[in-house]
Amino acid sequence: SVYSVAAREQKRLESTTKSPLFAFFSEMVTGAAVARAFGEQRRLLEDADRKVDDANRTLYYLQAMTNQWLRVTMNVIGSLVTCAVVAAVLW
């Protein structure tokens, strides 16, 4: 249950992060002939590289932080269960 809530939220944030990137690629493909006509291919590709890097960096940090949060949460739950068992045995 803890994992499914976090995974669902992570998937939503991932979709939100990727959406502008997909829109940019769609516009880039549509305007490729215009960019070629004005000799702006290099600028367009550099812009695309920057946007991809930014999106990937955001998703990497999102996944790393989510995994860290899950790791800490599971450790806390495991510690609480262990303490409860030890208390029940010693009581």
SULUR-V205580 format. One record per helix or strand of 3 or more residues. SS is the DSSP state (helix for helix, strand for strand). FROM is the first residue (numbers start at 1). LEN is the number of residues. If there is no record, write none. Layout:
[[SS/FROM/LEN] [SS/FROM/LEN]]
//
This chain:
[[helix/2/29] [helix/32/6] [helix/41/50]]
//
